[in-house]
Structure formats: structure tokens, C-alpha cells
Amino acid sequence: MVKNVPKNDLQRAIALVNDVFSEFVAVDYAEQGKRTFESYLKNKFQEVAADLKTGHKKMWAYYQGDEILGVIATQNHSHISLMFVAKEHHRKGIARQLFSTVLEELKQSKNATQITVNSSPYAVSTYEHLGFIKTDEEQEKDGIIFVPMRCSL
């Protein structure tokens, strides 16, 4: 089941993101990129608690019982800032369910015509399966390697 991440689950959600990042994404990064992402996660934890109240940032998790199996977060309503699924639950439709939740919310707001993401090279094929297309070539900023992508609504 997908639901908004309550404040008391933020730390567990961020821990899942860090674990999956470390195993699948960080292998392509130099130390600067790893430090940048680590710093981003620390800030994310602090920001999300405040920004969840204003709606500037939103975070959902896929729960199985009390366990968090996947996380998706948006900023500025139509940009995916995080999407990670626990290793043992890859290819089980969890990313699709998380993304569908974001799409439903965007369709209800009727303000957005597209959703964007800066995908890690590892996740490009996942986003393509969700309907995203590359809008530019692979880039690097502060050690973070990403591919800009978008999906029309």
C-alpha cells in the first residue's frame, strides 16, 4: 500500500534510500558525488519535515505491513527528487505503484503537464518503462551523475 510518509517514518524512509543508493547508484560515483548525495539526504531529512507541511515537497512510501519497501519524493509538485525500491523488491511493480500515486495527485491538481526527473544512469530503463524520455545526455553536477528525463501527463 502506498501512503504519505508520516514524520515518524522519515528516518526509516531515508535509510532505505541510502541503502539502495549505496548498492546500486554510488558504484558509478566518485567520492565527491557520494558526499554530495549524503549531504543531500541529511538536508532532505531536515527539509522534508518542514516542507511536507507546506506541500513544497512530498514523500510517499510503499508499505508492506509496517515495512517500507519503496520511497518516492517530489519537489515543486512535478519533479521527482527520489525514487528507490529495496533490492529484494525490484521488478515487482512497486516503482510503478509509487509513480502512479504521484501521477494521480498531479492530475487532480490540473496544473502540471509533465513530470521531470534527473535519473541516475542505473534507473534510466526503469523511468523509460514508466513513460519517461531522455531530454538530454548524461550530465554531472557536484559529482552527481544524472540523465534529465520527462514524462508528459
Phi and psi in degrees as a GROMACS rama.xvg file:
@    title "Ramachandran Plot"
@    xaxis  label "Phi"
@    yaxis  label "Psi"
@TYPE xy
-99.0302  132.096  VAL-2
-150.948  162.385  LYS-3
-58.2331  143.045  ASN-4
-79.4666  117.563  VAL-5
-72.584  155.749  PRO-6
-52.3758  -37.5029  LYS-7
-73.0949  -8.85409  ASN-8
-104.904  -1.56231  ASP-9
-57.1827  -43.8717  LEU-10
-62.4918  -41.8234  GLN-11
-66.3607  -38.8599  ARG-12
-64.2522  -44.7197  ALA-13
-65.7182  -36.4472  ILE-14
-63.1944  -41.0124  ALA-15
-61.455  -45.8067  LEU-16
-57.1305  -47.0326  VAL-17
-62.3924  -42.2826  ASN-18
-62.2471  -47.2985  ASP-19
-68.3278  -42.0943  VAL-20
-56.6524  -48.2403  PHE-21
-59.7197  -39.1558  SER-22
-81.4663  -36.5216  GLU-23
-111.072  -29.241  PHE-24
-104.194  -44.9635  VAL-25
-60.8218  -23.2023  ALA-26
-61.0606  -23.6918  VAL-27
-92.6724  -1.72942  ASP-28
-104.344  146.549  TYR-29
-77.5891  173.456  ALA-30
-56.8061  -37.6096  GLU-31
-59.7155  -44.6936  GLN-32
-63.6032  -40.4849  GLY-33
-63.4046  -42.581  LYS-34
-66.4461  -40.563  ARG-35
-60.2945  -45.2258  THR-36
-67.8226  -40.2584  PHE-37
-59.6552  -43.4465  GLU-38
-64.7649  -41.0133  SER-39
-59.3338  -43.8673  TYR-40
-64.8002  -40.4853  LEU-41
-61.8557  -45.1061  LYS-42
-66.1911  -39.0958  ASN-43
-57.6708  -44.587  LYS-44
-59.634  -45.6377  PHE-45
-69.7076  -43.15  GLN-46
-68.844  -43.1992  GLU-47
-59.6395  -41.4543  VAL-48
-54.9597  -43.3595  ALA-49
-79.1182  -43.2839  ALA-50
-73.3949  -20.8637  ASP-51
-64.318  -31.2549  LEU-52
-69.108  -38.8614  LYS-53
-84.9991  -18.9278  THR-54
88.4245  -2.29487  GLY-55
-61.4172  -37.8896  HIS-56
-128.1  144.885  LYS-57
-134.724  150.157  LYS-58
-140.918  133.891  MET-59
-123.288  156.109  TRP-60
-132.083  150.874  ALA-61
-95.5816  118.503  TYR-62
-106.563  139.568  TYR-63
-121.589  104.161  GLN-64
64.9151  -123.817  GLY-65
-96.6962  -5.04524  ASP-66
-87.0139  135.26  GLU-67
-90.097  120.765  ILE-68
-104.395  -18.9984  LEU-69
-160.243  157.079  GLY-70
-140.226  140.692  VAL-71
-135.767  142.233  ILE-72
-137.433  146.992  ALA-73
-125.544  158.175  THR-74
-134.69  152.36  GLN-75
50.645  33.5027  ASN-76
67.1796  -35.0522  HIS-77
-128.818  27.4118  SER-78
-130.146  123.004  HIS-79
-78.4997  120.599  ILE-80
-98.8035  -21.8491  SER-81
-150.462  140.749  LEU-82
-154.266  113.047  MET-83
-139.174  140.952  PHE-84
-126.249  137.566  VAL-85
-54.9883  140.869  ALA-86
-47.7169  -50.2392  LYS-87
-72.0102  -1.6731  GLU-88
-118.541  12.4753  HIS-89
-63.303  150.396  HIS-90
61.9622  33.4298  ARG-91
-120.447  11.9226  LYS-92
85.2431  6.88106  GLY-93
-69.6522  -44.2284  ILE-94
-60.3168  -40.7157  ALA-95
-62.6858  -41.866  ARG-96
-67.1148  -39.9755  GLN-97
-61.8147  -47.2487  LEU-98
-63.8309  -39.911  PHE-99
-60.4905  -36.1773  SER-100
-63.1153  -43.5252  THR-101
-64.5186  -44.2065  VAL-102
-59.2286  -44.8174  LEU-103
-59.7093  -41.96  GLU-104
-65.3985  -42.4096  GLU-105
-64.9509  -39.4233  LEU-106
-64.8945  -34.8455  LYS-107
-68.4327  -34.4925  GLN-108
-75.0321  -25.2787  SER-109
58.5896  15.7499  LYS-110
-96.2171  -29.232  ASN-111
-95.4021  143.308  ALA-112
-111.542  -11.4663  THR-113
-154.28  163.613  GLN-114
-126.646  141.318  ILE-115
-119.175  162.687  THR-116
-156.124  148.186  VAL-117
-105.136  93.3177  ASN-118
-78.0879  143.09  SER-119
-67.8799  153.288  SER-120
-54.7355  -35.3397  PRO-121
-60.8499  -36.0454  TYR-122
-95.7111  -0.520675  ALA-123
-53.8246  -46.6274  VAL-124
-65.9084  -33.1947  SER-125
-62.8584  -47.1939  THR-126
-65.2848  -37.349  TYR-127
-61.4217  -39.7459  GLU-128
-64.1802  -24.6446  HIS-129
-87.4723  -1.33558  LEU-130
103.695  7.01062  GLY-131
-80.3473  152.201  PHE-132
-125.307  150.048  ILE-133
-69.4231  137.588  LYS-134
-109.005  -7.01454  THR-135
-164.776  173.451  ASP-136
-79.1105  170.015  GLU-137
-56.82  138.471  GLU-138
-131.865  170.159  GLN-139
-140.048  133.517  GLU-140
-141.331  123.154  LYS-141
53.9785  34.2959  ASP-142
85.7523  -7.80397  GLY-143
-86.9553  122.658  ILE-144
-96.4733  129.491  ILE-145
-152.045  161.509  PHE-146
-121.909  116.115  VAL-147
-67.1143  134.601  PRO-148
-142.113  160.164  MET-149
-146.362  159.259  ARG-150
-134.773  124.534  CYS-151
-76.2596  143.678  SER-152
